[in-house]
Amino acid sequence: MPDQPELTIQGWGPAPAAPDDGGDLAGTLPKAARKHLTRELGWTPRPTPPVAVDQIRLTESRLGEEARTALVGLLGEDNVRTDRESRLRRAGGKSYLDLLRRREGDASDAPDAVVTPGTTEETAALLAACSEHGLVVVPFGGGTSVVGGLAGMDPDDRPSIAVDLSRMASVQSLDVPSSLVTVGPGMRGPALEEELAREGLTFGHLPQSWEFATIGGYAATRSAGQASTGVGRFDELVAGLTLATPSGVLEVGHPPATAAGPDLLGLALGSEGTLGVITEVTLRVRPRPAASAYEGWSFRTWPAGLAALQRLARHDLLPDVVRLSDADETKANLMMASGAGAKALRASLRTRGHGEGCLLVVGWEGLPALIRARQREASSLLREGGAIRLGRRVGDSWKKHRFEGPYVRDRLMDGGLLVETLETAATWSALPTVYDAVRRALRETLTRDGRAPLVMTHVSHGYPTGASLYFTVLADRDDDLPIQQWLSAKRAATDAMLAAGGTLTHHHAVGADHRPWLEREIGPLGVEVLKAVKQRLDPKGICNPGVLLPD
Ligand SMILES: Cc1cc2nc3c(=O)[nH]c(=O)nc-3n(C[C@H](O)[C@H](O)[C@H](O)COP(=O)(O)OP(=O)(O)OC[C@H]3O[C@@H](n4cnc5c(N)ncnc54)[C@H](O)[C@@H]3O)c2cc1C
């Protein structure tokens, strides 16, 4: 169907290259990191490979003949699929729970059919037909949701259709003087960057999932990338979009700016497929950076690191990339780095009293003179805050390895570990409390037989008023009840996060997994407002009914 590489079914990576049948932990993790994990977690690596892909259970497609004929009439035979492979590849996303299910051979959440419209008009006609035939519609971008955004759950148990957007994956127009590009929702970051590079431009959105995630998916989830502190979150890059709904087509946004009433663009961004399908996105682009500088710093303690970032933020000096790791994450990162250079760095940090310190990676991009000026001012504040400079090698190494995490996750799962991430954001004043509360909740719920989990945290994005926190959790997996093990930890961590003043999600979105908490975040009236908008655009409730809005 698409000409972009497909994501492998039970893990991460391009389908043919990454084996679906497990891999070698020893070949993935340096010896020091393996030793560190086994010591910290009291875990003995044990082979727990996924079942063979042809053993994954899939129920019969429930797409009736009448509905199928209607869809084929609109889109053509080739663009309406009910074969096993097409359905399996669009079953759910890539959260730990999704992977557990797929690895155990369960694809009961697979859509009943996969359709690939080619234009906004076809998509609008498709939605009208699905409304008429009682089919639930789940827009499918890259399939990288980590919050159950593609679960396709429907209280009325209607057949569900994955609307795969891979046929709408090209640049439609480029307005260089206005720095605007309009693209199809199924386009992925690398393909768009390649096209923009020909004109000396970039859009600069780099989430860890960027190899597979799509422009429409970023808009639908309000994604944030690794350089979002400087470039802006994805929602800040969107200047306009087209949303095909069962009630018609909405075009929202009017660059460069407008005061024509409340911002309807803001309603479409983050709508997670509940209002319809985003079929076109207009993005702000910028010149490709002439230079970049990445470097590492170390703080003795986490509070010292947070205080220094807060000062940078107050003086409008936050670098484009900001990642402050706590002591647990710093230790693990240093163990992951192999070779003589890494050993020397560990020794030097110990000698300078930073043996249990916190690593900060910062990155600047843009014109060389501006980088130098920003770097100079930021460096002097960092030094005043007690940081020591580790130099460019640390920054460059982070940049080189920054997309490897999900590949390592697969191998850790093969070895019997629970591996998941969660994220939030809070004001600078609330951040320390949120950090403590989430870590405590995770440690309390995941400690088994006296063995505590490893909870590693970093600040991933900075703002004038606060920052985001990103937690990575590793624990010995409960092989009897792995799903329940994570669900109870997630529940406790989310409760703790909200009680301490954090947001439900800084960039992963709500999906099915977070929707029980949405009302706590936006209040009952807020939920009613969103439901009223949905009722107007999607009166039969066919658009991704299992996500975002609580029942
Ligand atoms: C390893 C890994 C790393 C990640 N790192 C990051 C990160 O750094 N930053 C970040 O923000 N997120 C990250 N994510 C989460 C995920 O990549 C983002 O949420 C991303 O925006 C999803 O894009 P997608 O194209 O894969 O969307 P999908 O997963 O296909 O869909 C996500 C949701 O959006 C809806 N949707 C998709 N396309 C459309 C459309 N055209 N119209 C309407 N609704 C649509 C879907 O129905 C679904 O509810 C990561 C995920 C993984 C697995």
PDBQT file of the ligand as one rigid body, heavy atoms in Angstrom, charges set to zero:
ROOT
HETATM    1  C1  LIG A 601       9.404   5.240  20.488  1.00  0.00    +0.000 C 
HETATM    2  C2  LIG A 601       8.470   6.396  20.537  1.00  0.00    +0.000 A 
HETATM    3  C3  LIG A 601       8.973   7.659  20.769  1.00  0.00    +0.000 A 
HETATM    4  C4  LIG A 601       8.097   8.753  20.819  1.00  0.00    +0.000 A 
HETATM    5  N1  LIG A 601       8.618   9.990  21.020  1.00  0.00    +0.000 NA
HETATM    6  C5  LIG A 601       7.791  11.057  21.010  1.00  0.00    +0.000 A 
HETATM    7  C6  LIG A 601       8.315  12.374  21.181  1.00  0.00    +0.000 A 
HETATM    8  O1  LIG A 601       9.527  12.574  21.288  1.00  0.00    +0.000 OA
HETATM    9  N2  LIG A 601       7.448  13.402  21.160  1.00  0.00    +0.000 N 
HETATM   10  C7  LIG A 601       6.110  13.206  20.986  1.00  0.00    +0.000 A 
HETATM   11  O2  LIG A 601       5.363  14.174  20.954  1.00  0.00    +0.000 OA
HETATM   12  N3  LIG A 601       5.590  11.975  20.856  1.00  0.00    +0.000 NA
HETATM   13  C8  LIG A 601       6.392  10.905  20.849  1.00  0.00    +0.000 A 
HETATM   14  N4  LIG A 601       5.867   9.650  20.689  1.00  0.00    +0.000 N 
HETATM   15  C9  LIG A 601       4.418   9.484  20.538  1.00  0.00    +0.000 C 
HETATM   16  C10 LIG A 601       3.935   9.530  19.072  1.00  0.00    +0.000 C 
HETATM   17  O3  LIG A 601       5.007   9.334  18.184  1.00  0.00    +0.000 OA
HETATM   18  C11 LIG A 601       3.271  10.855  18.790  1.00  0.00    +0.000 C 
HETATM   19  O4  LIG A 601       2.056  10.918  19.512  1.00  0.00    +0.000 OA
HETATM   20  C12 LIG A 601       2.980  11.132  17.313  1.00  0.00    +0.000 C 
HETATM   21  O5  LIG A 601       2.503  12.439  17.187  1.00  0.00    +0.000 OA
HETATM   22  C13 LIG A 601       1.976  10.166  16.703  1.00  0.00    +0.000 C 
HETATM   23  O6  LIG A 601       2.033  10.317  15.295  1.00  0.00    +0.000 OA
HETATM   24  P1  LIG A 601       1.542   9.151  14.333  1.00  0.00    +0.000 P 
HETATM   25  O7  LIG A 601       1.590   9.671  12.952  1.00  0.00    +0.000 OA
HETATM   26  O8  LIG A 601       2.284   7.913  14.601  1.00  0.00    +0.000 OA
HETATM   27  O9  LIG A 601       0.043   9.005  14.792  1.00  0.00    +0.000 OA
HETATM   28  P2  LIG A 601      -0.777   7.691  15.127  1.00  0.00    +0.000 P 
HETATM   29  O10 LIG A 601      -0.104   6.941  16.203  1.00  0.00    +0.000 OA
HETATM   30  O11 LIG A 601      -1.088   6.972  13.899  1.00  0.00    +0.000 OA
HETATM   31  O12 LIG A 601      -2.092   8.356  15.716  1.00  0.00    +0.000 OA
HETATM   32  C14 LIG A 601      -2.089   9.064  16.928  1.00  0.00    +0.000 C 
HETATM   33  C15 LIG A 601      -3.493   9.616  17.197  1.00  0.00    +0.000 C 
HETATM   34  O13 LIG A 601      -3.788  10.646  16.266  1.00  0.00    +0.000 OA
HETATM   35  C16 LIG A 601      -4.880  10.282  15.426  1.00  0.00    +0.000 C 
HETATM   36  N5  LIG A 601      -4.510  10.679  14.076  1.00  0.00    +0.000 N 
HETATM   37  C17 LIG A 601      -3.416  10.299  13.363  1.00  0.00    +0.000 A 
HETATM   38  N6  LIG A 601      -3.411  10.902  12.168  1.00  0.00    +0.000 NA
HETATM   39  C18 LIG A 601      -4.520  11.676  12.115  1.00  0.00    +0.000 A 
HETATM   40  C19 LIG A 601      -5.091  12.535  11.129  1.00  0.00    +0.000 A 
HETATM   41  N7  LIG A 601      -4.513  12.753   9.955  1.00  0.00    +0.000 N 
HETATM   42  N8  LIG A 601      -6.264  13.143  11.421  1.00  0.00    +0.000 NA
HETATM   43  C20 LIG A 601      -6.881  12.976  12.604  1.00  0.00    +0.000 A 
HETATM   44  N9  LIG A 601      -6.389  12.168  13.567  1.00  0.00    +0.000 NA
HETATM   45  C21 LIG A 601      -5.217  11.538  13.331  1.00  0.00    +0.000 A 
HETATM   46  C22 LIG A 601      -5.040   8.783  15.592  1.00  0.00    +0.000 C 
HETATM   47  O14 LIG A 601      -6.364   8.354  15.370  1.00  0.00    +0.000 OA
HETATM   48  C23 LIG A 601      -4.583   8.578  17.018  1.00  0.00    +0.000 C 
HETATM   49  O15 LIG A 601      -5.612   8.850  17.929  1.00  0.00    +0.000 OA
HETATM   50  C24 LIG A 601       6.718   8.549  20.652  1.00  0.00    +0.000 A 
HETATM   51  C25 LIG A 601       6.238   7.257  20.388  1.00  0.00    +0.000 A 
HETATM   52  C26 LIG A 601       7.104   6.201  20.326  1.00  0.00    +0.000 A 
HETATM   53  C27 LIG A 601       6.573   4.848  20.047  1.00  0.00    +0.000 C 
ENDROOT
TORSDOF 0
